[in-house]
Amino acid sequence: MEFYSLVLPRSGLSIQWREDDMMRIAPASTIENEHWSPVSVLYTTDPESFPHEIEQQVWPGDSPDPTWWLVIGALNTPTAAAAQLADGTAVPVHRLGPLVLCEWTSTPQPLTLTLGSVTHTLAPFRAPSRGPAPYPYPRSDTPGGEGGWVDFPRIE
């Protein structure tokens, strides 16, 4: 089956999507060894509800230097998308089939993602099990407390 690929410039991750709504993400050098998984776990037709995943080079606060960040979501409707960091830097939004991908390099800071007329603020999250961050980073005042926003998927 034919698939479409995008190699992200900052992380070097390769994203592949097939028309049967399967995807895989891995370093470009190992992508062929990865299993395909359904995009449907990320799908929404409503920009107000934007299930997403965040991948990062390191946990927030583990490095004093800028690192790469990646937001992955999926919209199965054509919706305008724009993204901007808290410091005002515009972040490119890539579309691969239904996938919505934002990749950037920065120190930990919130990302504002606008989908159509709906705005989402995605804050960096540090798992409490990681312990105190060796390097300070801006905390979020959104639910989730000191670590940032936590959105748990519904279990059926």
Residue frames as qw, qx, qy, qz and C-alpha x, y, z in Angstrom:
[[0.000, 0.890, 0.455, 0.000, 0.00, 0.00, 0.00],
 [0.383, 0.564, -0.028, 0.731, 1.24, 3.47, -0.84],
 [0.460, -0.724, -0.358, 0.370, 2.21, 5.82, 1.99],
 [0.219, 0.869, -0.020, 0.444, 3.29, 9.45, 2.38],
 [0.735, -0.287, -0.282, 0.546, 6.34, 10.55, 4.37],
 [0.021, 0.928, -0.084, 0.362, 7.65, 13.66, 6.05],
 [0.718, -0.104, -0.367, 0.582, 11.04, 13.92, 7.76],
 [0.252, -0.952, -0.171, -0.023, 10.98, 16.62, 10.40],
 [0.511, 0.684, -0.275, 0.442, 14.07, 18.85, 10.26],
 [0.230, -0.733, 0.428, -0.477, 14.71, 19.47, 13.95],
 [0.754, -0.350, 0.488, -0.265, 14.14, 16.04, 15.50],
 [0.135, 0.390, -0.856, -0.310, 15.01, 13.93, 12.46],
 [0.500, 0.172, 0.788, -0.314, 11.83, 11.93, 13.10],
 [0.171, 0.000, -0.717, -0.676, 10.08, 10.44, 10.11],
 [0.523, 0.256, 0.515, -0.629, 6.27, 10.46, 10.01],
 [0.102, 0.015, -0.827, -0.552, 4.50, 8.12, 7.59],
 [0.529, 0.258, 0.443, -0.677, 0.78, 8.03, 6.84],
 [0.089, 0.104, 0.896, 0.423, -1.19, 5.56, 4.70],
 [0.381, -0.152, -0.290, -0.864, -4.61, 6.16, 3.16],
 [0.615, -0.363, -0.686, -0.140, -6.08, 3.39, 5.32],
 [0.371, -0.811, 0.076, -0.447, -5.47, 5.80, 8.24],
 [0.887, -0.334, -0.091, 0.307, -2.44, 4.10, 9.67],
 [0.154, 0.917, -0.282, 0.237, 0.69, 5.99, 10.76],
 [0.865, -0.273, -0.159, 0.389, 4.12, 5.43, 12.23],
 [0.011, 0.951, -0.222, 0.214, 6.72, 7.72, 13.76],
 [0.874, -0.336, 0.101, 0.337, 10.37, 6.92, 14.40],
 [0.218, -0.688, 0.419, 0.551, 13.86, 8.18, 13.65],
 [0.634, 0.603, -0.261, -0.407, 14.33, 8.17, 9.87],
 [0.185, 0.504, -0.842, -0.053, 17.05, 5.53, 10.20],
 [0.117, -0.008, 0.966, -0.229, 14.71, 2.99, 11.88],
 [0.546, 0.174, 0.100, -0.814, 11.26, 3.85, 10.49],
 [0.627, 0.181, -0.638, -0.408, 11.06, 0.66, 8.42],
 [0.319, 0.010, -0.902, 0.290, 11.21, -1.41, 11.65],
 [0.261, 0.047, 0.463, -0.846, 8.24, 0.35, 13.24],
 [0.132, 0.429, 0.893, 0.031, 4.71, -1.03, 13.36],
 [0.144, -0.371, -0.342, -0.852, 1.81, 0.91, 11.87],
 [0.030, -0.371, -0.751, 0.546, -0.80, 2.20, 14.32],
 [0.111, 0.714, 0.633, 0.277, -4.24, 3.72, 13.73],
 [0.110, 0.271, -0.030, 0.956, -4.57, 7.48, 13.40],
 [0.421, -0.585, -0.525, -0.453, -8.12, 7.17, 14.74],
 [0.565, -0.494, -0.491, 0.441, -6.94, 7.47, 18.36],
 [0.266, -0.271, -0.057, 0.924, -6.08, 11.10, 17.56],
 [0.049, 0.411, 0.605, 0.681, -9.06, 11.90, 15.31],
 [0.084, 0.565, 0.528, -0.629, -11.51, 14.65, 15.87],
 [0.254, 0.594, 0.535, 0.545, -13.89, 16.55, 13.61],
 [0.242, -0.930, -0.254, -0.108, -14.16, 19.32, 16.16],
 [0.456, 0.546, -0.313, 0.629, -11.24, 21.76, 16.53],
 [0.444, -0.695, 0.221, -0.521, -12.44, 22.47, 20.11],
 [0.877, -0.340, 0.336, -0.045, -11.52, 18.91, 21.03],
 [0.539, 0.707, -0.459, -0.001, -7.97, 18.36, 19.83],
 [0.911, -0.349, 0.193, 0.107, -6.54, 15.08, 21.13],
 [0.453, 0.793, -0.383, 0.138, -2.79, 15.25, 20.74],
 [0.887, -0.273, -0.076, 0.366, 0.56, 13.84, 21.77],
 [0.047, 0.951, -0.303, 0.043, 3.66, 15.83, 22.65],
 [0.916, 0.021, -0.079, 0.393, 7.11, 14.41, 21.99],
 [0.088, -0.968, 0.229, -0.045, 10.20, 16.15, 23.28],
 [0.589, 0.530, -0.547, 0.269, 13.94, 15.70, 23.13],
 [0.334, 0.030, -0.740, 0.584, 14.27, 15.87, 26.92],
 [0.289, -0.704, -0.637, 0.124, 11.91, 16.45, 29.84],
 [0.010, 0.878, 0.043, 0.477, 11.27, 20.15, 30.59],
 [0.457, -0.833, 0.256, -0.176, 13.93, 21.40, 32.98],
 [0.923, -0.189, 0.226, 0.249, 16.49, 18.68, 32.17],
 [0.638, 0.214, 0.211, 0.709, 18.54, 20.93, 29.88],
 [0.106, -0.678, -0.141, 0.713, 19.43, 24.62, 30.01],
 [0.069, -0.248, 0.561, 0.787, 19.65, 24.67, 26.20],
 [0.658, 0.291, -0.056, -0.692, 16.89, 24.79, 23.58],
 [0.320, -0.056, 0.940, 0.102, 15.67, 21.32, 22.55],
 [0.287, -0.073, -0.621, -0.726, 13.19, 20.06, 19.97],
 [0.411, 0.214, 0.648, -0.605, 9.46, 19.66, 20.63],
 [0.195, -0.053, -0.762, -0.615, 6.73, 18.03, 18.52],
 [0.517, 0.198, 0.497, -0.668, 2.93, 18.18, 18.78],
 [0.111, -0.016, -0.879, -0.463, 1.01, 15.49, 16.86],
 [0.462, 0.312, 0.556, -0.617, -2.75, 15.54, 16.35],
 [0.143, 0.171, 0.823, 0.523, -5.27, 14.73, 13.63],
 [0.403, 0.442, 0.271, -0.755, -8.20, 16.60, 12.10],
 [0.396, 0.214, 0.822, 0.349, -10.22, 14.87, 9.42],
 [0.280, 0.874, 0.398, -0.020, -11.66, 18.15, 8.18],
 [0.508, 0.416, 0.035, 0.753, -9.83, 20.89, 6.28],
 [0.367, -0.891, -0.245, 0.109, -9.18, 23.44, 9.02],
 [0.321, 0.786, -0.267, 0.455, -6.79, 26.39, 9.01],
 [0.807, -0.489, -0.183, 0.275, -4.03, 25.96, 11.59],
 [0.282, 0.763, -0.291, 0.504, -1.41, 28.32, 13.04],
 [0.794, -0.455, -0.294, 0.276, 0.97, 28.03, 15.99],
 [0.167, 0.784, -0.253, 0.542, 3.00, 30.44, 18.08],
 [0.613, -0.141, -0.584, 0.512, 5.25, 30.12, 21.13],
 [0.344, -0.824, -0.373, 0.251, 4.78, 32.24, 24.24],
 [0.399, -0.492, 0.148, 0.759, 7.81, 34.33, 23.20],
 [0.398, 0.718, 0.014, -0.570, 6.02, 35.25, 19.93],
 [0.072, -0.377, 0.802, 0.457, 7.96, 32.90, 17.63],
 [0.788, 0.257, -0.107, -0.549, 5.79, 31.47, 14.84],
 [0.468, -0.230, 0.852, 0.037, 5.90, 27.66, 14.62],
 [0.377, 0.198, -0.651, -0.629, 5.32, 25.92, 11.27],
 [0.711, 0.076, 0.545, -0.437, 2.27, 23.66, 11.07],
 [0.136, 0.261, -0.843, -0.450, 2.65, 20.66, 8.76],
 [0.796, 0.130, 0.269, -0.526, -0.24, 18.57, 7.42],
 [0.108, 0.272, -0.919, -0.263, 0.24, 14.99, 6.28],
 [0.323, -0.384, -0.830, -0.243, -3.15, 13.56, 5.39],
 [0.443, -0.776, -0.357, -0.272, -5.23, 14.21, 8.53],
 [0.700, -0.346, -0.287, 0.555, -2.15, 14.63, 10.73],
 [0.002, -0.958, 0.029, -0.285, -1.38, 18.05, 12.20],
 [0.826, -0.152, -0.172, 0.515, 2.29, 18.39, 13.17],
 [0.017, -0.967, 0.134, -0.216, 4.09, 21.29, 14.88],
 [0.862, -0.145, -0.125, 0.469, 7.82, 20.97, 15.44],
 [0.081, 0.931, -0.142, 0.326, 10.12, 23.62, 16.91],
 [0.688, 0.000, -0.431, 0.584, 13.27, 24.16, 18.94],
 [0.173, -0.743, 0.095, -0.640, 13.15, 26.23, 22.12],
 [0.024, 0.133, -0.785, 0.604, 13.45, 26.18, 25.86],
 [0.079, -0.466, -0.879, 0.059, 10.25, 24.91, 27.54],
 [0.178, 0.195, 0.142, -0.954, 7.37, 27.32, 26.99],
 [0.533, 0.448, 0.621, -0.360, 3.68, 27.16, 26.12],
 [0.107, 0.041, 0.684, 0.720, 2.56, 26.76, 22.51],
 [0.466, 0.438, 0.345, -0.687, -0.63, 28.42, 21.29],
 [0.164, 0.073, 0.860, 0.477, -2.23, 26.37, 18.53],
 [0.452, 0.374, 0.186, -0.788, -5.15, 27.89, 16.64],
 [0.188, 0.162, 0.915, 0.318, -7.40, 25.54, 14.68],
 [0.028, -0.678, -0.600, -0.423, -10.01, 27.47, 12.74],
 [0.183, -0.737, 0.020, -0.650, -11.43, 29.89, 15.33],
 [0.825, -0.552, -0.101, -0.058, -10.47, 27.75, 18.36],
 [0.232, 0.727, -0.543, 0.351, -7.29, 28.38, 20.35],
 [0.912, -0.340, -0.212, 0.091, -5.49, 25.77, 22.47],
 [0.018, -0.821, 0.515, -0.244, -2.61, 26.52, 24.83],
 [0.955, -0.044, -0.273, 0.106, -0.35, 23.51, 25.29],
 [0.260, -0.861, 0.395, -0.185, 2.07, 23.82, 28.21],
 [0.452, 0.405, -0.778, 0.164, 5.23, 21.83, 28.87],
 [0.841, -0.436, -0.006, -0.319, 4.70, 18.98, 31.32],
 [0.233, 0.479, -0.800, 0.276, 7.23, 17.36, 33.62],
 [0.770, -0.306, -0.538, -0.154, 6.16, 14.09, 35.22],
 [0.496, -0.769, 0.257, -0.312, 6.37, 14.33, 39.01],
 [0.964, -0.187, 0.126, 0.144, 8.24, 11.01, 39.01],
 [0.658, 0.557, -0.117, 0.492, 11.14, 12.83, 37.26],
 [0.564, -0.471, -0.282, 0.617, 11.81, 14.79, 40.45],
 [0.020, -0.884, -0.072, 0.461, 12.68, 18.46, 40.64],
 [0.673, 0.692, 0.067, 0.251, 13.95, 20.03, 37.42],
 [0.678, -0.268, -0.006, 0.684, 17.68, 20.85, 37.55],
 [0.171, 0.052, 0.221, 0.959, 17.01, 23.90, 35.34],
 [0.262, 0.477, 0.514, -0.663, 14.02, 26.19, 35.98],
 [0.036, 0.226, 0.670, 0.706, 11.35, 26.56, 33.33],
 [0.377, -0.128, 0.061, -0.916, 8.05, 28.46, 33.26],
 [0.137, 0.216, 0.936, -0.243, 5.30, 26.57, 35.06],
 [0.209, -0.364, -0.594, -0.686, 1.74, 26.55, 33.86],
 [0.296, -0.013, 0.509, -0.808, -1.25, 27.83, 35.78],
 [0.682, 0.010, -0.437, -0.586, -3.50, 25.41, 33.89],
 [0.888, -0.313, 0.182, -0.284, -4.86, 22.26, 35.56],
 [0.897, 0.218, -0.274, 0.270, -2.10, 19.82, 36.36],
 [0.579, -0.788, 0.006, 0.208, -0.37, 22.17, 38.80],
 [0.324, -0.756, 0.413, 0.392, 3.39, 22.64, 38.84],
 [0.559, -0.104, 0.710, 0.416, 4.12, 20.23, 36.00],
 [0.166, 0.172, -0.493, -0.837, 1.78, 21.59, 33.35],
 [0.718, 0.118, 0.001, -0.686, -1.38, 20.43, 31.66],
 [0.173, -0.113, 0.977, 0.051, -2.28, 16.74, 31.74],
 [0.683, 0.184, -0.095, -0.700, -5.02, 15.38, 29.49],
 [0.356, -0.146, 0.922, -0.037, -5.82, 11.71, 30.01],
 [0.385, 0.017, -0.655, -0.649, -7.58, 9.84, 27.19],
 [0.747, -0.142, 0.198, -0.619, -10.96, 8.30, 27.95],
 [0.051, -0.200, 0.978, 0.020, -10.82, 4.57, 28.72],
 [0.718, 0.020, -0.160, -0.677, -13.69, 2.53, 27.30]]
